[in-house]
Amino acid sequence: MSTVDCAEETKMRLLKALDKHLISGSSHDQMERAFCNVLSGTEWSWRWLEEWKIRFSQEGRLPYMWDSLKVSKRNAAGLLVHSMVMRIGELSRAGNFESLLQRSPDDWILRFALLGCAVEQSVAESTGGPSLDGLPPFFPGDRTRLRCSRNSG
């Protein structure tokens, strides 16, 4: 949310909507509609999305969840929901992984769980590898996740 530019009241309404829908187990579509309702008629922009539009434009390729570089406000709201939910999940997993890695560091290794998108893989690899310090998502709509698995030696 730190790169979303809008009125503080709007940010608070977005966070309340996210809370409500996470607690109730709403679908992504329901959360996206709630975000669209909050953002409808307001002035807002998302600097992080704009930065990645420029990067993907320069690279000439798009990640899986992007239809085009002309992301509509509705699609941007969907990417925002996705990115926030993914970050919450990664923060939760990172806490669990941290305790595993502290208890028996030789038995566990962090890996990226990737879903077959070359752009997502390239961006994840550019981070220098999986770590608890730099958590996905690495760009709006990124589906990269951390995974902790047994170290086979």
Backbone bond lengths (Angstrom), bond angles and torsions (degrees), N, CA, C in turn:
res aa  C-N    CA-C-N  psi(-1)  N-CA   C-N-CA  omega(-1)  CA-C   N-CA-C  phi
1 M - - - 1.448 - - 1.519 111.85 -
2 S 1.326 117.25 -17.92 1.462 118.72 -177.14 1.524 112.47 -65.90
3 T 1.330 118.01 -19.72 1.465 119.85 178.96 1.526 112.29 -103.19
4 V 1.327 116.92 6.55 1.462 121.46 174.94 1.519 107.03 -92.58
5 D 1.321 115.08 122.30 1.462 120.87 -179.96 1.524 109.21 -101.31
6 C 1.332 114.83 112.23 1.456 122.21 176.24 1.526 107.07 -165.43
7 A 1.304 116.14 176.52 1.460 120.75 179.31 1.532 109.85 -63.21
8 E 1.321 116.72 146.25 1.467 121.23 179.15 1.526 111.17 -57.09
9 E 1.320 116.56 -38.21 1.466 120.04 178.41 1.529 110.55 -60.10
10 T 1.314 116.86 -39.90 1.465 121.21 178.47 1.520 110.32 -65.18
11 K 1.330 117.10 -43.62 1.471 119.98 177.71 1.527 110.87 -59.33
12 M 1.319 116.47 -43.26 1.468 120.31 179.94 1.529 110.44 -63.87
13 R 1.326 117.31 -39.44 1.466 120.62 177.96 1.527 111.06 -65.71
14 L 1.337 117.14 -37.10 1.462 120.72 176.72 1.526 110.92 -64.38
15 L 1.333 116.20 -45.18 1.463 120.07 -179.69 1.525 111.44 -64.81
16 K 1.329 117.30 -38.93 1.468 120.69 176.94 1.528 110.41 -64.65
17 A 1.328 116.78 -40.88 1.470 120.59 178.07 1.523 110.28 -64.00
18 L 1.321 116.88 -42.68 1.462 120.72 178.55 1.523 110.08 -61.35
19 D 1.318 117.13 -49.01 1.468 121.65 177.85 1.520 111.48 -54.25
20 K 1.325 115.13 -52.13 1.467 120.83 -178.02 1.524 111.18 -56.29
21 H 1.325 116.08 -46.17 1.463 119.77 -175.33 1.526 112.79 -76.29
22 L 1.316 118.14 -30.50 1.463 119.91 175.38 1.524 110.20 -68.89
23 I 1.316 116.37 -43.41 1.469 120.86 -179.20 1.524 110.75 -64.24
24 S 1.327 116.74 -39.58 1.466 119.80 -177.08 1.528 112.84 -83.30
25 G 1.326 117.23 -7.04 1.462 119.82 179.57 1.516 113.46 76.23
26 S 1.309 117.26 29.58 1.461 121.55 -179.23 1.522 111.51 -62.85
27 S 1.318 115.11 156.79 1.465 120.96 175.99 1.528 109.58 -75.73
28 H 1.324 114.51 165.61 1.464 119.98 176.53 1.531 109.89 -58.81
29 D 1.325 117.34 -42.11 1.469 120.99 -179.70 1.525 111.49 -60.58
30 Q 1.334 117.00 -40.82 1.461 120.16 178.63 1.529 110.74 -65.25
31 M 1.333 116.75 -41.34 1.468 119.64 178.42 1.521 110.59 -66.46
32 E 1.330 116.52 -39.88 1.464 120.16 178.78 1.534 110.43 -61.93
33 R 1.329 117.01 -43.84 1.470 120.24 177.70 1.527 110.82 -61.54
34 A 1.328 116.73 -40.85 1.470 120.17 179.13 1.525 110.32 -63.01
35 F 1.337 117.36 -43.31 1.465 120.60 178.24 1.528 110.18 -63.79
36 C 1.323 117.19 -43.06 1.466 120.67 178.95 1.518 110.37 -60.93
37 N 1.341 117.14 -39.94 1.464 120.38 178.73 1.529 110.72 -63.79
38 V 1.319 117.48 -42.15 1.462 120.89 179.64 1.530 110.04 -66.13
39 L 1.319 116.66 -42.28 1.466 120.97 -174.32 1.529 113.33 -81.95
40 S 1.320 116.77 -17.40 1.468 120.94 -177.88 1.527 110.53 -57.99
41 G 1.320 115.06 128.19 1.455 120.88 177.81 1.519 114.50 78.65
42 T 1.330 117.81 4.48 1.467 120.40 178.37 1.521 109.53 -107.75
43 E 1.288 115.21 157.56 1.464 120.62 172.96 1.511 107.65 -89.06
44 W 1.328 116.12 122.75 1.454 119.13 176.94 1.518 109.31 -152.60
45 S 1.313 114.32 155.59 1.460 120.91 174.71 1.525 107.33 -147.48
46 W 1.311 114.79 165.03 1.463 120.45 -176.66 1.520 107.74 -133.09
47 R 1.329 116.32 99.13 1.461 121.72 -175.97 1.528 112.76 -57.98
48 W 1.326 117.76 -39.57 1.470 121.05 -178.60 1.525 110.28 -61.48
49 L 1.325 117.19 -41.29 1.462 121.72 177.49 1.525 110.53 -64.01
50 E 1.321 116.97 -43.98 1.465 121.03 -179.56 1.527 111.28 -62.90
51 E 1.335 117.02 -40.64 1.473 120.69 178.22 1.522 110.93 -60.95
52 W 1.336 116.35 -42.28 1.459 119.60 -179.16 1.528 112.01 -73.84
53 K 1.317 117.79 -30.00 1.472 119.55 174.18 1.524 109.74 -58.92
54 I 1.320 115.96 -44.19 1.470 120.50 179.72 1.526 109.98 -62.78
55 R 1.329 116.66 -46.79 1.473 120.09 -178.69 1.526 110.98 -61.50
56 F 1.345 116.77 -47.37 1.463 119.02 -178.77 1.523 111.22 -66.39
57 S 1.319 117.31 -33.88 1.456 121.34 176.61 1.529 110.33 -63.04
58 Q 1.330 116.52 -43.96 1.465 121.02 179.15 1.524 111.36 -65.85
59 E 1.325 116.62 -35.53 1.465 120.73 -179.57 1.527 112.15 -80.32
60 G 1.333 116.57 -19.51 1.457 120.43 178.73 1.515 114.54 72.41
61 R 1.320 117.48 25.68 1.460 120.19 177.36 1.525 109.28 -150.15
62 L 1.338 114.06 154.28 1.455 120.29 -175.10 1.526 110.69 -121.51
63 P 1.336 116.62 148.95 1.462 120.00 175.36 1.526 111.58 -76.63
64 Y 1.286 115.15 169.73 1.464 123.23 -174.18 1.526 113.90 -50.93
65 M 1.328 119.17 -48.66 1.463 121.20 -172.22 1.528 114.40 -82.55
66 W 1.313 117.82 1.23 1.463 120.70 -179.05 1.526 109.09 -100.23
67 D 1.336 116.65 125.41 1.465 120.70 176.09 1.522 111.18 -79.66
68 S 1.329 115.62 -37.84 1.460 120.42 -179.35 1.514 108.39 -163.82
69 L 1.322 115.43 173.85 1.459 119.76 176.19 1.528 110.89 -76.93
70 K 1.326 116.80 -12.29 1.469 120.73 177.22 1.525 108.07 -95.47
71 V 1.333 115.49 65.27 1.456 121.48 -177.49 1.529 108.73 -67.58
72 S 1.345 116.03 122.61 1.464 120.31 179.11 1.526 109.99 -70.30
73 K 1.323 116.29 165.93 1.470 120.58 178.02 1.530 109.85 -60.36
74 R 1.338 117.80 -38.36 1.473 120.58 179.11 1.523 109.79 -65.51
75 N 1.329 117.07 -45.76 1.467 119.51 178.36 1.514 110.99 -63.62
76 A 1.332 117.06 -37.87 1.468 120.63 178.38 1.520 109.89 -63.26
77 A 1.330 117.21 -39.82 1.469 120.30 177.66 1.525 110.16 -63.32
78 G 1.331 117.05 -39.90 1.462 121.02 176.93 1.517 112.16 -63.86
79 L 1.342 116.75 -42.27 1.465 120.42 176.91 1.523 111.07 -64.98
80 L 1.331 116.52 -36.20 1.456 120.89 178.26 1.524 110.52 -64.57
81 V 1.327 117.26 -47.31 1.470 121.30 177.33 1.525 109.71 -58.33
82 H 1.332 115.91 -50.57 1.461 120.59 -178.56 1.525 110.90 -56.59
83 S 1.318 116.82 -47.52 1.463 121.43 -176.60 1.523 111.52 -64.45
84 M 1.334 116.93 -39.77 1.462 119.94 179.46 1.530 110.96 -67.90
85 V 1.319 117.30 -44.04 1.465 120.73 179.74 1.529 110.31 -64.94
86 M 1.328 116.86 -41.96 1.473 120.22 178.34 1.528 110.62 -62.36
87 R 1.338 117.86 -42.95 1.467 120.53 -179.60 1.531 110.90 -63.70
88 I 1.328 116.61 -42.01 1.466 120.31 177.73 1.525 109.86 -59.59
89 G 1.319 116.67 -45.31 1.468 120.90 178.24 1.513 112.19 -62.21
90 E 1.325 117.03 -42.21 1.467 120.29 -179.42 1.528 111.45 -67.37
91 L 1.324 117.18 -37.73 1.471 119.88 176.80 1.524 110.43 -62.65
92 S 1.305 116.96 -41.28 1.461 121.40 178.45 1.527 111.13 -64.74
93 R 1.337 116.30 -48.25 1.470 120.01 179.25 1.522 111.29 -62.89
94 A 1.328 116.54 -38.87 1.470 120.16 -178.87 1.525 110.56 -60.96
95 G 1.325 117.12 -39.38 1.465 120.02 177.25 1.517 111.65 -61.77
96 N 1.332 116.93 -42.10 1.467 120.92 177.42 1.526 110.98 -66.65
97 F 1.322 116.57 -43.10 1.459 120.69 -178.69 1.516 110.94 -65.21
98 E 1.329 116.18 -38.11 1.464 120.56 -178.68 1.520 110.87 -58.97
99 S 1.322 117.46 -43.21 1.461 119.02 -179.97 1.525 111.27 -68.08
100 L 1.326 118.47 -38.10 1.470 120.70 175.66 1.527 111.29 -61.30
101 L 1.328 115.34 -46.83 1.467 120.27 -177.03 1.526 111.70 -67.45
102 Q 1.327 117.55 -31.17 1.466 120.37 178.19 1.527 111.28 -73.86
103 R 1.329 116.86 -40.27 1.470 120.64 -178.11 1.518 112.50 -69.43
104 S 1.315 116.55 -43.88 1.471 119.41 -178.21 1.520 110.01 -145.70
105 P 1.344 115.87 76.72 1.469 120.68 -174.32 1.529 114.43 -62.51
106 D 1.310 118.09 -27.13 1.466 119.67 -178.96 1.530 112.25 -78.55
107 D 1.318 116.86 -16.38 1.463 120.75 -175.98 1.522 114.14 -92.01
108 W 1.350 117.47 -14.70 1.453 121.12 -173.46 1.523 111.78 -128.28
109 I 1.317 115.44 150.40 1.468 121.14 178.12 1.536 109.36 -139.53
110 L 1.314 115.51 141.31 1.468 120.53 175.59 1.519 109.37 -85.12
111 R 1.325 115.45 139.82 1.460 122.19 176.48 1.530 108.08 -138.50
112 F 1.311 115.37 161.98 1.457 119.84 170.43 1.524 108.12 -88.77
113 A 1.314 116.44 137.46 1.456 121.78 169.74 1.530 105.84 -99.38
114 L 1.312 116.86 110.91 1.468 122.64 -176.94 1.521 109.34 -112.11
115 L 1.326 116.34 152.02 1.455 120.74 -174.70 1.529 113.59 -111.81
116 G 1.314 117.59 25.36 1.458 119.81 172.45 1.512 117.35 93.19
117 C 1.318 118.65 6.14 1.462 120.93 177.96 1.531 108.44 -92.74
118 A 1.327 116.75 121.85 1.467 121.14 -178.13 1.526 112.16 -61.45
119 V 1.328 117.05 -35.25 1.470 120.73 179.84 1.527 109.38 -67.10
120 E 1.329 117.27 -47.53 1.464 120.51 178.37 1.524 110.61 -59.06
121 Q 1.328 116.67 -42.70 1.464 120.67 -179.97 1.519 110.81 -63.25
122 S 1.319 117.15 -45.13 1.459 121.50 -179.93 1.525 111.72 -61.02
123 V 1.334 116.50 -44.61 1.463 120.13 -180.00 1.526 109.89 -65.46
124 A 1.326 117.70 -44.17 1.470 120.91 179.33 1.527 110.86 -60.20
125 E 1.326 116.57 -43.80 1.468 120.29 -179.87 1.524 111.13 -65.53
126 S 1.322 117.59 -30.65 1.463 120.66 -178.96 1.529 112.57 -70.65
127 T 1.332 117.40 -11.87 1.468 120.83 179.85 1.520 112.39 -78.55
128 G 1.323 117.19 -10.41 1.457 120.63 -177.91 1.514 113.06 94.88
129 G 1.300 117.31 2.18 1.455 121.23 176.98 1.513 112.56 113.38
130 P 1.326 115.57 166.20 1.456 120.18 -177.01 1.519 112.48 -65.02
131 S 1.325 116.18 137.15 1.464 120.36 176.47 1.520 108.83 -154.98
132 L 1.313 116.29 159.63 1.460 121.16 177.48 1.515 111.32 -81.15
133 D 1.329 117.31 -6.48 1.462 121.12 179.09 1.522 112.25 -87.70
134 G 1.306 118.02 -37.56 1.464 122.16 -178.84 1.504 109.73 -115.57
135 L 1.323 116.51 93.66 1.454 120.75 -174.00 1.521 112.50 -92.23
136 P 1.337 116.61 145.69 1.454 119.86 170.19 1.524 109.91 -65.75
137 P 1.305 119.65 164.77 1.455 126.52 1.71 1.527 111.30 -75.76
138 F 1.325 114.74 145.77 1.459 120.70 -176.92 1.530 112.43 -89.75
139 F 1.315 117.11 -15.03 1.467 122.69 175.45 1.524 107.53 -154.05
140 P 1.322 119.08 162.68 1.466 120.93 -179.85 1.525 111.85 -57.78
141 G 1.315 115.59 125.55 1.459 120.49 179.67 1.513 114.59 88.05
142 D 1.320 117.94 1.20 1.468 121.61 179.04 1.522 109.65 -64.94
143 R 1.333 116.42 136.72 1.462 121.58 179.41 1.519 112.72 -105.29
144 T 1.333 117.20 5.76 1.460 120.96 -179.56 1.527 109.83 -62.27
145 R 1.330 115.64 139.41 1.459 121.48 176.88 1.517 109.06 -132.11
146 L 1.320 115.53 156.26 1.461 120.50 170.83 1.522 108.74 -87.15
147 R 1.312 113.94 147.24 1.454 120.36 176.52 1.519 106.92 -135.83
148 C 1.294 117.33 140.73 1.458 121.71 176.58 1.518 106.34 -113.58
149 S 1.322 116.59 123.69 1.450 119.26 -178.09 1.522 110.63 -134.32
150 R 1.295 114.80 163.36 1.467 119.68 179.50 1.525 110.31 -60.28
151 N 1.301 114.42 136.60 1.454 120.43 177.25 1.538 107.48 -82.35
152 S 1.308 115.91 117.25 1.477 119.56 -177.04 1.525 111.53 -84.89
153 G 1.317 115.82 4.09 1.454 119.39 174.38 1.432 112.55 87.55
